[in-house]
């Protein structure tokens, strides 16, 4: 009696819990007939076919049924969600049919068993309340027949469900699921919504203003999302995040209906932004598989519509549909190729200007909490639903996917003109991620002129300690959580050609080795000739010619380097960058200049300095970061008078040892001044021929100022 009374109390507790948790479901609108019918077709193609000795319920002999045609995205989503839920609870629903004696006494044909299972799940989820049908709803005879049978057994089915809960001591049937499946189901209910801004049709600022006018409030982080709020994603600047409960309301806004904001999983945006970070302004991109048209459109909006092209491979049956989508989104630089990516030769003339390959192959989507929505949006494999409903992927299916992933990534590294490959999956299995990348890197590159690939560090911002830890393996990873799905991104870039570096230091060193920085001729002048002064005008012309030669050399170096090094997109591709670095160690003091009795002007004396001093000056000048070529300005000499210095007594010029010359330094001033340590020592004053008392230096004219 005590056991019976405790069971009754638990049944009452479960009933009261049901009244609280699913009363809303009982009063909510139910699916129309065609949703049940389509869901039954999906379930029939993906249910677990048990061995004969373990089979309790027979599903008939129909297999590989054609995929139903859906009226719209909503009906497609309803049908797949209902079928997937029935797959998750297949064993439980079969036991419920046997325990309630519904299946033995069921007059329906075995081919309708799939329809019974999907409708039974929905009926128990709505506490076996009768369905309210719309007056204008199209009736399907098989659906109405199964519904009638279930209503006649609803008391026995409800009692069997209560007995099962008591026997297993569970409050809801969710506890029957594997832990991994239950965790994903809980995350999916609260997973934020991600939407990227179509910058071809609008701007991020305009979208912000539109949302604020609609009553939304911008918050700083995802953890603050509640009510009518949104925030900006930390990894992708054009990606906005909204609370999960706003999905239905947002879909009706003009921003979304006009494709100014586009819903898509964050992992796809991370892949597109990784490819964009490696591009130059006029680079072309190859997308190895069609996947989702939204990913293609996002990649297009991140590139220049006039100078870059997006080549999409494997588009055979949906060209018209995709072209219509791209037209609505104002994407004009997309070229669809019907050939499969692996069937295209690396030397194909259409793809010789492509520098980036973006690969998002079919994967197990094991890192996705809402697999049905992800598979539908990204044109995924619906055949994965059976394994995903069980919480693990079969070894055979995993091996098939890995084989395909290795094939396309290995094929991608064969393109000789491509400089980087971005590989992205939504899997948490190393077999699909690190192992595939490792095998592709082991592939030997054909041809002596093609550099091999290497794994590069992530090009996306690292916003947490876990991301930084994962980045130590030179891959970008997002672990599945309450705020995002799992993601893996690897960037493969070609190794730099050792014969063609592009750093400023190396370019200047090579120019100096060729004599462009010193202005020294191939045949050096004799020592006596170097002591003689040269006209200022001649030197000015020579310096101008040297500068032209330097500019020509640097342009040549820049042009040769563009095909070797992949660098992030920049509107200014000049080799020289303005630097604020100062020289920490000043150069050694130059030997004291020997005073001269010549009466030449200061300009001529600067020109007549020894070649050794000139080379010393040029070496230090080349070690300082040069300004941008287009920002160079004319330098002006400034005279500075320093205290007198006693010269050596054995002057070769025969000057009086007691007559200290006046020495001065010239500091070159302009928009970018040299450090004080690089001041050049020159003699610029006249020596007195009279007594040991020096005369005041005559201030020369400075016509150049």
C-alpha positions as CSV (number, residue, x, y, z in Angstrom):
1,X,0.0,0.0,0.0
2,X,2.9,2.4,0.8
3,X,4.5,1.7,-2.5
4,X,1.2,2.2,-4.3
5,X,0.5,5.5,-2.5
6,X,4.1,6.8,-3.2
7,X,3.5,5.9,-6.9
8,X,0.3,7.8,-6.9
9,X,2.0,10.9,-5.3
10,X,4.7,10.8,-8.0
11,X,2.1,10.5,-10.7
12,X,0.3,13.5,-9.3
13,X,3.6,15.4,-9.2
14,X,4.4,14.5,-12.8
15,X,0.9,15.5,-13.9
16,X,1.1,18.9,-12.1
17,X,4.6,19.4,-13.7
18,X,3.1,18.6,-17.1
19,X,0.3,21.1,-16.5
20,X,2.9,23.8,-15.9
21,X,5.4,22.9,-18.6
22,X,3.3,22.0,-21.5
23,X,0.0,23.7,-20.9
24,X,1.1,26.4,-23.4
25,X,1.9,23.7,-25.9
26,X,-1.6,22.2,-25.6
27,X,-3.2,25.5,-26.4
28,X,-0.7,26.5,-29.1
29,X,-1.3,26.0,-32.8
30,X,-0.4,22.5,-34.1
31,X,1.2,21.4,-37.3
32,X,-0.9,21.1,-40.5
33,X,-1.3,17.7,-42.2
34,X,1.4,18.1,-44.7
35,X,4.0,18.8,-42.0
36,X,3.3,15.4,-40.4
37,X,3.4,13.7,-43.8
38,X,6.7,15.2,-44.8
39,X,8.2,14.5,-41.4
40,X,7.2,10.9,-41.7
41,X,9.0,10.7,-45.1
42,X,12.2,12.1,-43.5
43,X,11.9,9.7,-40.6
44,X,11.4,6.7,-42.9
45,X,14.7,7.5,-44.7
46,X,16.7,8.1,-41.5
47,X,15.4,5.8,-38.8
48,X,17.5,3.1,-37.2
49,X,16.8,-0.2,-38.9
50,X,17.3,-2.7,-36.1
51,X,18.2,-6.4,-36.6
52,X,15.3,-8.8,-37.0
53,X,15.8,-10.4,-33.6
54,X,15.7,-7.0,-31.9
55,X,12.9,-5.5,-33.9
56,X,9.7,-4.7,-32.0
57,X,8.1,-2.5,-34.6
58,X,8.1,-3.0,-38.4
59,X,8.4,0.1,-40.6
60,X,7.6,-1.5,-43.9
61,X,9.7,-2.0,-47.0
62,X,9.8,1.5,-48.3
63,X,13.3,2.9,-48.4
64,X,15.1,5.9,-50.0
65,X,12.0,7.8,-50.6
66,X,12.3,11.1,-52.6
67,X,12.7,14.2,-50.5
68,X,9.4,16.1,-50.3
69,X,8.9,19.5,-51.9
70,X,8.4,22.2,-49.3
71,X,6.2,25.2,-49.8
72,X,8.5,27.5,-47.8
73,X,11.4,27.6,-45.3
74,X,9.0,27.4,-42.4
75,X,7.3,24.2,-43.4
76,X,10.7,22.7,-44.2
77,X,12.0,23.6,-40.8
78,X,8.9,22.2,-39.0
79,X,9.1,18.9,-40.9
80,X,12.8,18.3,-40.2
81,X,12.6,19.4,-36.5
82,X,9.6,17.0,-36.0
83,X,11.4,14.1,-37.7
84,X,14.6,14.8,-35.8
85,X,12.8,14.7,-32.4
86,X,11.1,11.5,-33.4
87,X,14.6,10.0,-34.2
88,X,15.9,11.1,-30.8
89,X,13.1,9.2,-29.0
90,X,12.7,6.3,-31.4
91,X,13.3,3.6,-28.8
92,X,11.1,5.2,-26.3
93,X,8.2,5.8,-28.7
94,X,8.4,2.1,-29.9
95,X,8.2,0.9,-26.2
96,X,5.3,3.2,-25.6
97,X,3.4,1.7,-28.6
98,X,4.1,-1.8,-27.3
99,X,3.3,-1.2,-23.7
100,X,0.0,0.5,-24.4
101,X,-1.0,-2.2,-26.9
102,X,-1.4,0.3,-29.6
103,X,0.9,-1.4,-32.1
104,X,-0.6,-4.9,-31.8
105,X,-4.1,-3.6,-32.3
106,X,-3.1,-0.9,-34.8
107,X,-5.2,-1.4,-37.9
108,X,-2.9,0.8,-40.0
109,X,-0.4,-0.6,-42.6
110,X,3.3,-1.0,-41.6
111,X,4.2,1.6,-44.2
112,X,2.4,4.2,-42.0
113,X,4.4,3.3,-38.9
114,X,6.7,6.2,-39.5
115,X,3.7,8.5,-39.6
116,X,2.5,7.0,-36.3
117,X,5.8,7.6,-34.6
118,X,6.1,11.3,-35.6
119,X,2.5,12.1,-34.7
120,X,2.8,10.2,-31.4
121,X,5.8,12.3,-30.4
122,X,3.9,15.5,-31.1
123,X,0.8,14.3,-29.3
124,X,2.6,13.3,-26.1
125,X,4.5,16.6,-26.3
126,X,1.2,18.4,-26.2
127,X,-0.2,16.2,-23.4
128,X,-2.4,14.2,-25.8
129,X,-4.7,17.2,-26.4
130,X,-6.8,17.1,-29.6
131,X,-5.5,19.1,-32.6
132,X,-7.5,22.1,-33.8
133,X,-7.5,22.1,-37.6
134,X,-8.0,25.2,-39.7
135,X,-11.0,25.4,-41.9
136,X,-9.0,26.0,-45.1
137,X,-6.4,23.4,-44.3
138,X,-5.8,20.8,-46.9
139,X,-6.6,17.3,-45.5
140,X,-4.4,14.3,-46.0
141,X,-6.3,11.0,-45.6
142,X,-3.4,9.0,-44.0
143,X,-2.8,11.7,-41.4
144,X,-6.4,11.9,-40.4
145,X,-6.6,8.1,-40.1
146,X,-3.5,7.9,-37.8
147,X,-4.8,10.8,-35.8
148,X,-8.1,9.1,-35.2
149,X,-6.3,5.9,-33.9
150,X,-4.1,7.9,-31.6
151,X,-7.1,9.8,-30.1
152,X,-8.8,6.5,-29.4
153,X,-5.8,5.2,-27.5
154,X,-4.8,8.4,-25.8
155,X,-5.8,7.2,-22.3
156,X,-3.7,4.0,-22.5
157,X,-0.8,5.9,-24.1
158,X,-0.8,8.5,-21.3
159,X,-0.9,5.8,-18.7
160,X,2.0,4.0,-20.3
161,X,4.0,7.2,-20.4
162,X,3.4,7.8,-16.7
163,X,4.5,4.2,-15.8
164,X,7.6,4.7,-17.8
165,X,8.5,7.9,-15.9
166,X,7.8,6.2,-12.5
167,X,9.9,3.2,-13.4
168,X,12.9,5.2,-14.5
169,X,12.3,8.0,-11.8
170,X,12.4,10.8,-14.4
171,X,10.3,13.9,-14.6
172,X,10.5,14.4,-18.3
173,X,11.5,12.1,-21.2
174,X,14.4,14.4,-21.9
175,X,16.4,12.5,-19.4
176,X,16.2,9.4,-21.6
177,X,18.5,11.1,-24.1
178,X,22.3,10.7,-24.1
179,X,24.0,13.4,-22.1
180,X,25.7,14.9,-25.2
181,X,22.3,15.1,-27.0
182,X,20.6,16.6,-24.0
183,X,23.3,19.2,-23.6
184,X,23.0,20.3,-27.2
185,X,19.2,20.5,-26.9
186,X,19.5,22.8,-23.9
187,X,22.0,25.0,-25.6
188,X,20.0,25.2,-28.8
189,X,17.0,26.8,-26.9
190,X,19.1,29.8,-25.8
191,X,21.7,30.1,-28.5
192,X,21.9,33.7,-29.6
193,X,21.1,34.8,-33.2
194,X,23.9,35.9,-35.4
195,X,23.3,38.2,-38.4
196,X,25.9,39.9,-40.7
197,X,25.5,43.3,-42.3
198,X,25.3,43.4,-46.1
199,X,27.7,46.3,-46.6
200,X,26.9,46.4,-50.3
201,X,23.4,47.6,-49.6
202,X,23.9,49.4,-46.3
203,X,26.5,50.2,-43.7
204,X,27.0,49.1,-40.1
205,X,26.2,52.6,-38.8
206,X,22.9,52.7,-40.8
207,X,21.8,49.3,-39.4
208,X,22.6,50.5,-35.8
209,X,20.5,53.6,-36.3
210,X,17.6,51.6,-37.7
211,X,17.7,49.2,-34.8
212,X,17.8,52.0,-32.3
213,X,14.8,53.7,-34.0
214,X,13.0,50.4,-33.7
215,X,13.5,50.4,-29.9
216,X,16.6,48.2,-29.6
217,X,19.4,49.0,-27.2
218,X,23.0,48.2,-28.0
219,X,24.9,46.5,-25.2
220,X,28.6,45.7,-24.8
221,X,28.7,41.9,-24.6
222,X,26.6,38.8,-25.4
223,X,26.1,38.1,-21.7
224,X,24.0,41.3,-21.4
225,X,21.5,40.3,-24.2
226,X,17.9,40.4,-22.9
227,X,14.8,41.9,-24.2
228,X,15.2,44.3,-27.2
229,X,19.0,44.4,-27.2
230,X,21.8,43.6,-29.6
231,X,25.6,43.7,-29.5
232,X,28.6,43.5,-31.9
233,X,30.5,40.3,-32.2
234,X,34.1,40.6,-31.0
235,X,35.6,38.5,-33.9
236,X,33.8,39.9,-36.9
237,X,33.0,43.6,-37.0
238,X,30.1,43.3,-39.4
239,X,28.4,40.6,-37.3
240,X,25.5,41.5,-34.9
241,X,24.1,39.3,-32.1
242,X,20.5,39.2,-30.9
243,X,18.7,37.2,-28.1
244,X,17.2,33.9,-29.2
245,X,13.6,34.8,-28.4
246,X,13.6,37.6,-31.0
247,X,13.9,35.3,-34.1
248,X,10.3,35.5,-35.2
249,X,10.1,39.2,-34.7
250,X,13.4,40.0,-36.4
251,X,12.4,38.0,-39.5
252,X,9.6,40.4,-40.2
253,X,11.7,43.5,-40.0
254,X,12.6,45.3,-43.2
255,X,16.3,45.0,-42.5
256,X,16.0,41.2,-42.9
257,X,13.4,41.0,-45.6
258,X,15.5,43.4,-47.7
259,X,18.7,41.4,-47.1
260,X,20.5,44.2,-45.3
261,X,20.9,41.9,-42.3
262,X,21.3,38.2,-42.9
263,X,20.9,35.4,-40.4
264,X,23.7,32.8,-40.5
265,X,25.8,30.8,-38.0
266,X,28.9,32.5,-36.7
267,X,31.3,29.8,-37.9
268,X,30.5,30.7,-41.6
269,X,31.3,34.3,-40.9
270,X,34.6,33.4,-39.3
271,X,35.6,31.5,-42.4
272,X,34.7,34.4,-44.7
273,X,36.6,36.9,-42.5
274,X,39.7,34.7,-42.4
275,X,39.8,34.6,-46.2
276,X,39.2,38.4,-46.4
277,X,42.1,39.1,-44.0
278,X,44.5,37.4,-46.5
279,X,43.3,39.3,-49.6
280,X,44.7,42.2,-51.5
281,X,42.2,44.6,-53.1
282,X,42.1,42.9,-56.5
283,X,42.6,39.2,-55.6
284,X,40.1,36.6,-56.7
285,X,38.7,33.9,-54.4
286,X,37.8,30.3,-55.1
287,X,35.0,28.6,-53.0
288,X,35.6,24.9,-53.3
289,X,32.0,23.8,-52.6
290,X,28.6,25.4,-53.0
291,X,27.4,25.0,-49.5
292,X,25.2,27.9,-48.6
293,X,24.5,30.7,-50.9
294,X,24.7,33.0,-47.9
295,X,28.4,32.2,-47.3
296,X,29.1,33.0,-51.0
297,X,27.2,36.3,-50.7
298,X,29.0,37.2,-47.5
299,X,32.4,36.6,-49.1
300,X,31.2,38.8,-52.0
301,X,30.3,41.7,-49.7
302,X,33.7,41.6,-48.1
303,X,35.5,42.0,-51.4
304,X,35.7,44.8,-54.0
305,X,32.8,44.3,-56.4
306,X,34.7,45.8,-59.3
307,X,38.2,44.3,-59.0
308,X,37.7,40.9,-57.3
309,X,35.7,37.9,-58.4
310,X,34.3,35.0,-56.4
311,X,34.4,31.6,-58.2
312,X,32.1,29.0,-56.8
313,X,32.6,25.4,-57.8
314,X,30.1,22.5,-58.0
315,X,26.9,24.6,-58.8
316,X,24.8,22.3,-61.0
317,X,21.1,22.3,-60.1
318,X,20.5,25.6,-58.2
319,X,22.1,28.2,-60.5
320,X,18.9,30.1,-61.2
321,X,17.9,30.1,-57.5
322,X,21.3,31.3,-56.4
323,X,21.5,34.0,-59.1
324,X,18.1,35.3,-57.9
325,X,19.5,35.5,-54.3
326,X,22.6,37.3,-55.4
327,X,20.7,39.8,-57.4
328,X,18.5,40.6,-54.3
329,X,21.7,41.1,-52.3
330,X,23.4,43.2,-55.0
331,X,26.3,40.8,-55.3
332,X,27.7,41.3,-58.8
333,X,31.2,39.6,-58.7
334,X,30.1,36.0,-58.3
335,X,30.9,33.4,-61.0
336,X,29.2,30.0,-60.8
337,X,31.1,27.0,-62.1
338,X,29.2,23.7,-62.6
339,X,32.3,21.5,-62.4
340,X,33.2,19.8,-59.1
341,X,36.2,21.4,-57.4
342,X,38.3,18.2,-57.5
343,X,37.6,17.9,-61.3
344,X,39.0,21.3,-62.1
345,X,42.6,21.4,-63.2
346,X,44.9,23.6,-61.1
347,X,46.1,25.3,-64.4
348,X,42.5,26.2,-65.4
349,X,42.7,29.5,-67.2
350,X,39.6,30.9,-65.4
351,X,41.3,30.6,-62.0
352,X,44.8,31.8,-62.7
353,X,44.2,35.2,-60.9
354,X,42.8,33.6,-57.8
355,X,45.0,33.9,-54.7
356,X,42.7,32.5,-52.0
357,X,40.8,29.2,-51.7
358,X,38.0,29.0,-49.2
359,X,36.9,25.4,-48.2
360,X,33.9,24.6,-46.1
361,X,33.5,20.9,-46.8
362,X,30.7,18.6,-45.5
363,X,31.5,17.6,-42.0
364,X,29.8,15.8,-39.0
365,X,28.6,19.1,-37.6
366,X,29.4,17.5,-34.2
367,X,30.1,21.0,-32.7
368,X,26.7,22.4,-33.6
369,X,24.0,22.5,-30.9
370,X,21.1,23.1,-33.4
371,X,22.1,20.6,-36.2
372,X,18.7,20.7,-38.1
373,X,18.8,24.5,-38.5
374,X,22.5,24.4,-39.5
375,X,22.0,21.6,-42.1
376,X,19.1,23.3,-43.7
377,X,20.7,26.7,-43.9
378,X,24.1,25.5,-45.1
379,X,22.8,22.8,-47.5
380,X,24.2,20.0,-45.3
381,X,23.8,16.3,-45.4
382,X,20.4,15.3,-43.9
383,X,21.7,11.7,-43.7
384,X,23.6,12.8,-40.5
385,X,20.4,13.2,-38.6
386,X,20.3,9.6,-37.5
387,X,23.8,9.7,-36.0
388,X,23.3,13.1,-34.5
389,X,20.1,11.9,-32.8
390,X,22.2,9.2,-31.1
391,X,25.0,11.6,-29.9
392,X,27.8,10.0,-31.9
393,X,28.9,9.5,-35.5
394,X,29.4,6.0,-36.9
395,X,32.9,5.1,-37.9
396,X,32.0,4.4,-41.5
397,X,30.4,7.8,-42.0
398,X,33.2,9.6,-40.3
399,X,35.8,7.8,-42.5
400,X,33.8,8.8,-45.6
401,X,33.7,12.4,-44.6
402,X,37.4,12.5,-43.7
403,X,38.4,10.9,-47.1
404,X,36.4,13.6,-48.9
405,X,37.9,16.4,-46.8
406,X,41.5,15.2,-47.4
407,X,40.8,15.0,-51.1
408,X,39.6,18.5,-51.6
409,X,42.3,20.1,-49.3
410,X,45.0,18.2,-51.0
411,X,43.7,19.3,-54.4
412,X,43.6,22.9,-53.2
413,X,47.3,23.1,-52.5
414,X,48.1,22.0,-56.1
415,X,47.0,25.4,-57.6
416,X,50.3,27.1,-58.4
417,X,49.0,30.7,-58.4
418,X,47.1,30.4,-55.1
419,X,48.9,31.8,-52.1
420,X,46.6,30.8,-49.2
421,X,43.9,28.2,-48.3
422,X,41.3,28.6,-45.6
423,X,39.9,25.4,-44.3
424,X,36.8,25.5,-42.0
425,X,34.6,22.9,-40.3
426,X,32.0,22.7,-37.6
427,X,33.4,19.5,-36.1
428,X,35.0,18.8,-32.8
429,X,36.8,15.6,-34.1
430,X,40.6,15.9,-34.7
431,X,40.1,13.4,-37.6
432,X,38.3,16.1,-39.5
433,X,40.4,19.0,-38.4
434,X,44.1,18.8,-37.4
435,X,44.6,15.4,-39.1
436,X,43.3,16.5,-42.4
437,X,45.4,19.7,-42.4
438,X,48.5,17.7,-41.4
439,X,48.1,15.3,-44.3
440,X,47.6,18.1,-46.8
441,X,50.8,19.8,-45.6
442,X,52.7,16.5,-46.2
443,X,51.7,16.6,-49.8
444,X,54.7,17.3,-52.1
445,X,54.4,20.3,-54.3
446,X,55.2,19.6,-57.9
447,X,57.5,22.0,-59.7
448,X,60.7,23.8,-58.5
449,X,59.2,27.3,-58.7
450,X,56.3,26.6,-56.3
451,X,56.8,27.1,-52.6
452,X,55.3,24.6,-50.2
453,X,52.5,25.5,-47.7
454,X,52.8,26.0,-44.0
455,X,50.3,26.3,-41.2
456,X,50.0,30.0,-40.3
457,X,48.7,31.5,-37.0
458,X,45.1,32.6,-36.8
459,X,44.2,35.9,-38.6
460,X,41.2,36.5,-36.4
461,X,41.2,38.3,-33.1
462,X,41.7,36.2,-30.0
463,X,39.2,37.3,-27.4
464,X,39.6,34.7,-24.6
465,X,42.3,32.7,-22.8
466,X,41.0,29.5,-24.3
467,X,41.2,30.9,-27.8
468,X,44.8,32.0,-27.1
469,X,45.6,28.5,-25.8
470,X,44.1,26.9,-28.9
471,X,46.0,29.3,-31.1
472,X,49.3,27.8,-29.9
473,X,48.6,25.0,-32.3
474,X,48.3,27.6,-35.1
475,X,44.6,27.0,-35.5
476,X,41.5,29.0,-34.5
477,X,39.0,27.0,-32.4
478,X,35.7,27.9,-30.9
479,X,34.4,25.3,-28.4
480,X,30.6,24.7,-28.3
481,X,29.0,26.7,-25.6
482,X,25.8,28.6,-24.7
483,X,26.7,31.5,-26.9
484,X,28.1,29.9,-30.0
485,X,28.5,26.6,-31.9
486,X,31.9,24.9,-32.3
487,X,34.2,25.9,-35.1
488,X,37.6,25.0,-36.5
489,X,39.6,27.3,-38.9
490,X,43.0,26.6,-40.3
491,X,45.0,29.0,-42.6
492,X,47.6,27.5,-44.9
493,X,50.0,30.0,-46.6
494,X,52.9,29.5,-48.9
495,X,56.4,29.7,-47.4
496,X,58.4,32.8,-48.4
497,X,60.8,32.4,-51.2
498,X,64.3,32.9,-49.7
499,X,65.4,34.6,-52.9
500,X,62.7,37.2,-52.8
501,X,62.2,39.0,-49.4
502,X,60.3,42.2,-49.2
503,X,61.2,43.7,-45.8
504,X,62.4,47.3,-45.9
505,X,65.8,46.4,-44.3
506,X,66.5,43.7,-46.8
507,X,65.4,45.9,-49.8
508,X,67.7,48.7,-48.7
509,X,70.5,46.3,-48.1
510,X,70.2,44.9,-51.6
511,X,70.0,48.4,-53.0
512,X,73.1,49.4,-51.1
513,X,74.9,46.3,-52.4
514,X,74.1,47.5,-55.9
515,X,75.5,51.0,-55.2
516,X,72.2,52.8,-55.4
517,X,72.3,54.3,-51.9
518,X,75.9,55.6,-52.1
519,X,75.8,57.0,-55.6
520,X,79.2,55.4,-56.1
521,X,80.2,54.7,-59.7
522,X,81.5,51.3,-60.7
523,X,85.0,52.8,-61.2
524,X,85.9,54.7,-58.0
525,X,87.8,58.0,-58.4
526,X,91.4,58.2,-57.3
527,X,92.2,59.5,-53.8
528,X,93.6,62.8,-55.1
529,X,90.5,63.4,-57.2
530,X,88.2,62.8,-54.2
531,X,90.0,65.6,-52.3
532,X,89.0,68.1,-55.0
533,X,85.8,69.9,-54.6
534,X,82.9,69.4,-57.1
535,X,80.4,72.0,-58.3
536,X,77.2,72.0,-56.2
537,X,75.0,72.0,-59.3
538,X,76.7,68.9,-60.7
539,X,76.3,67.1,-57.4
540,X,72.6,68.0,-57.2
541,X,72.0,66.5,-60.6
542,X,73.9,63.4,-59.7
543,X,71.9,63.1,-56.4
544,X,68.6,63.5,-58.4
545,X,69.7,60.7,-60.8
546,X,70.6,58.4,-57.8
547,X,67.2,59.0,-56.2
548,X,65.5,58.1,-59.5
549,X,67.5,54.9,-59.6
550,X,66.6,54.1,-56.0
551,X,62.9,54.6,-56.7
552,X,63.0,52.5,-59.8
553,X,64.8,49.7,-57.8
554,X,62.2,49.7,-55.0
555,X,59.3,49.6,-57.4
556,X,60.9,46.6,-59.1
557,X,61.4,44.9,-55.7
558,X,57.7,45.6,-54.8
559,X,56.5,44.2,-58.0
560,X,58.5,41.0,-57.7
561,X,57.4,40.4,-54.1
562,X,53.6,40.6,-54.7
563,X,53.6,37.1,-56.0
564,X,55.5,35.6,-53.1
565,X,54.2,37.1,-49.9
566,X,50.6,37.1,-48.8
567,X,49.8,40.0,-46.6
568,X,46.5,41.3,-45.1
569,X,44.5,43.6,-47.2
570,X,45.7,47.2,-47.1
571,X,44.6,50.2,-49.2
572,X,48.3,51.3,-49.4
573,X,50.7,48.6,-50.6
574,X,53.8,50.7,-50.4
575,X,56.8,48.8,-49.1
576,X,57.9,51.7,-46.9
577,X,56.0,52.3,-43.7
578,X,56.4,55.3,-41.4
579,X,58.1,54.3,-38.3
580,X,58.5,56.0,-34.9
581,X,61.4,53.9,-33.8
582,X,64.6,55.8,-32.8
583,X,68.1,54.5,-32.8
584,X,69.1,53.5,-29.3
585,X,72.8,53.3,-29.9
586,X,74.4,56.5,-31.4
587,X,77.1,56.0,-34.0
588,X,80.7,56.2,-33.1
589,X,82.3,59.7,-33.2
590,X,83.9,60.5,-36.5
591,X,87.6,61.4,-36.7
592,X,88.2,65.2,-36.2
593,X,88.1,67.0,-39.5
594,X,91.3,68.6,-40.7
595,X,90.9,72.3,-41.1
596,X,91.1,73.6,-44.6
597,X,92.3,77.0,-45.8
598,X,89.9,76.8,-48.8
599,X,87.4,79.6,-49.0
600,X,84.7,77.5,-50.6
601,X,81.1,77.9,-49.5
602,X,79.5,75.7,-46.8
603,X,77.5,73.9,-49.5
604,X,80.7,72.9,-51.4
605,X,82.4,71.8,-48.2
606,X,79.5,69.4,-47.4
607,X,79.9,67.9,-50.9
608,X,83.6,67.6,-50.6
609,X,83.6,65.4,-47.5
610,X,85.4,62.1,-47.8
611,X,83.7,59.1,-49.3
612,X,84.2,57.2,-46.1
613,X,82.3,59.8,-44.1
614,X,79.6,59.8,-46.7
615,X,79.2,56.0,-46.5
616,X,79.2,56.1,-42.7
617,X,76.4,58.7,-42.9
618,X,74.4,56.7,-45.4
619,X,74.7,53.5,-43.4
620,X,73.1,55.1,-40.4
621,X,70.5,56.8,-42.5
622,X,69.5,53.5,-44.1
623,X,69.1,51.9,-40.6
624,X,66.4,54.4,-39.7
625,X,62.9,53.6,-40.9
626,X,62.2,55.6,-44.0
627,X,59.0,57.5,-44.4
628,X,56.5,56.7,-47.1
629,X,57.8,57.6,-50.6
630,X,54.8,59.7,-51.4
631,X,55.3,61.7,-48.1
632,X,59.0,62.6,-48.6
633,X,59.8,66.3,-48.3
634,X,62.8,68.5,-49.2
635,X,65.3,68.6,-46.4
636,X,66.9,71.9,-45.2
637,X,70.4,72.3,-43.6
638,X,70.6,74.3,-40.4
639,X,74.0,75.6,-39.2
640,X,74.9,75.1,-35.5
641,X,78.0,76.8,-34.0
642,X,79.9,74.6,-31.5
643,X,82.8,75.5,-29.1
644,X,86.3,75.6,-30.8
645,X,88.3,72.4,-31.1
646,X,92.2,72.3,-31.1
647,X,93.3,70.5,-34.3
648,X,96.3,68.2,-34.7
649,X,99.7,70.0,-35.1
650,X,100.7,68.0,-38.1
651,X,98.1,69.3,-40.4
652,X,98.7,68.4,-44.0
653,X,97.3,71.8,-44.9
654,X,100.1,73.7,-43.1
655,X,97.7,75.7,-40.8
656,X,98.9,77.2,-37.6
657,X,98.5,74.7,-34.8
658,X,97.5,77.5,-32.4
659,X,94.7,78.7,-34.5
660,X,91.7,76.6,-33.5
661,X,89.2,76.3,-36.3
662,X,85.5,76.8,-35.8
663,X,83.6,73.6,-36.6
664,X,79.9,73.4,-37.2
665,X,77.3,70.6,-37.5
666,X,74.6,70.6,-40.1
667,X,71.3,69.1,-39.0
668,X,68.9,68.1,-41.8
669,X,65.4,69.1,-41.0
670,X,62.2,68.3,-42.7
671,X,58.9,66.6,-42.0
672,X,60.8,63.5,-40.8
673,X,64.0,64.6,-38.9
674,X,67.0,62.3,-38.4
675,X,68.1,61.6,-34.9
676,X,70.7,63.9,-33.3
677,X,73.2,61.0,-33.3
678,X,73.3,61.2,-37.1
679,X,74.5,64.8,-37.3
680,X,77.3,65.1,-39.9
681,X,80.6,66.7,-38.9
682,X,81.8,69.3,-41.4
683,X,84.1,72.3,-41.4
684,X,82.3,75.4,-42.4
685,X,84.3,78.4,-41.2
686,X,87.3,80.2,-42.5
687,X,90.6,80.1,-40.7
688,X,92.5,83.2,-39.6
689,X,95.9,83.6,-41.2
690,X,97.1,86.1,-38.7
691,X,97.9,85.7,-35.0
692,X,96.7,82.8,-32.8
693,X,93.5,84.6,-31.9
694,X,90.7,83.3,-34.1
695,X,88.6,85.7,-36.0
696,X,84.8,85.6,-35.9
697,X,83.5,83.2,-38.4
698,X,81.9,84.8,-41.4
699,X,78.3,83.8,-41.8
700,X,77.9,82.5,-45.4
701,X,74.8,83.2,-47.4
702,X,72.2,80.4,-47.5
703,X,70.3,80.7,-50.7
704,X,68.8,77.2,-50.3
705,X,66.7,78.2,-47.2
